[in-house]
Amino acid sequence: SDRAELFVLYGRRRVGKTELLRAFCVDKPHIFFIATLSSDTEQLATFSQQIYGFSHSEVPAGFTFPSWDAAFQALADFPMQPRPIIILDEFTYLISGNKAIPSILQKVWDEKLKYTRIMLVLCGSYIGMMETEVLGYQAPLYGRRTASTLLRPLDLPSSSLFFPDYSPEEQFLAWSILGGMPYYLRVFCNHQDIFTNIHQHILDAQTGALFNEPRLLLMEELREPRNYFSILRAIAQGRTRLNEISLESGVGEVTSVARYLDILQHMHLITRRVPATENQPEKSKKGIYQIDDHFLRFWFRYVQPNQSGLDLGLADAILEQRIRPDLDHFVSTAFEEAALAFVARLAQKGGLSFLPERIGGWWDRDVEIDVLAISQTEKTALVGECKWSVNPIGTNILVDLKKKAQILMKNYGIQKIQYALFTRSSFTPALEELAKVEEIGLYTVDSIVNFM
């Protein structure tokens, strides 16, 4: 554009923010300042030298602006053709060292920078702090940003590109374990099988790059990591309701656990799921909690509970006795998530005959539907079943799904229902023939992985 831009980019650690910004800055005039935990004086000196070096071939030793106000004011004097890009990465570190920086930047933006063609990017990993100190209504910079993006992990089709030598099933398994975090995906070796990668990079207490990753992540970002560890482990072990989590974690009263869960949600580490039929999800009493990050889910299920054994060098036994026999059960949750994302993309591309208002799962007492895309306005729904099974899926699964769908039609006034079945590998010939007649969607992991 021809105006000044104040862009806010934020997201979890390891999601690729810095790499994305570096790629964006290639062949463009820019300053790329990465804040650290050093003193405010040192940060100002480093930033000052980068500003001076932007338009000078040599920087005088020890040069520094007298204040942050002066440093930000100097940006307005940059030549604006072509547009200069100023990246302030790890912006929350700057705020931690000097609480006044957002106010100082707001003042300079209002007085000078907004009248230039500069592009200023504020980037940070502490999602809560970025949302309160930069984007929040009470924040000094509120209303100044021209755009913002919460950078989310890569989806399954994009993640699969990290493993061109893998089969679609192996690509899905890698994603179900690592999620869409680029750093984690790069750690796994494309030329090694899944279990070799798990052993070498996750279970090896001495050299595994991901062995301590969740521990370091949570200890850096949370004040009471012990309590959060207990809560995340409880969820990873299948305790998904508030009371169950409170009892299993032993953290304290339900109200205390609810506060911890709220913080984990703000960090985008867990999700509170409700049935897709709920019109007021935040008030629903049917909410269950799920770890959003796949690798955290894997780590708290298999690594953290077996920490002592892994420290003793028992990785082989833990892999063969604890992980390999249970992995299919573990990845079934990720398969349901992949199916939901697939249906959402299908809707985006106009692949459904209706416009869904909500997409999610549905459950009520002893009945559960894995995939539900519903429009109560059009009284139409798509219901789907997911089976992570090596055996071909037959017509009996479709019959069961139709019985469940009758409950939706009775209780929620749905008049028209489409059906979809998702499986690991194949369907029986009888089901394939029936699907042609009744226009039922049949999808394997191959079609899900490769649907861009």
Secondary structure, 3 states (H helix, E strand, C coil): CCCCEEEEEECCCCCCHHHHHHHHHCCCCEEEEECCCCCHHHHHHHHHHHHHHHHCCCCCCCCCCCCHHHHHHHHCCCCCCCCCEEEEECHHHHHHHCCCHHHHHHHHHHHCHHHCCCEEEEEECCHHHHHHHHCCCCCCCCCCCCEEEECCCCCHHHHHCCCCCCCHHHHHHHHHHHCCCHHHHHHCCCCCCHHHHHHHHHHCCCCCCCCCHHHHHHHHHCCCHHHHHHHHHHHHCCCCCHHHHHHHHCCCCHHHHHHHHHHHHHCCCEEEECCCCCCCHHHCCCCEEEECCHHHHHHHHHHHHHHHHHHCCCHHHHHHHHHHHHHHHHHHHHHHHHHHHHHHHHHHCCCCCCCCCEEEEEEECCEEEEEEEEECCCCEEEEEEEECCCCCECHHHHHHHHHHHHHHHHHHCCCEEEEEEEECCCECHHHHHHHHHHCCEEEEHHHHHCCC
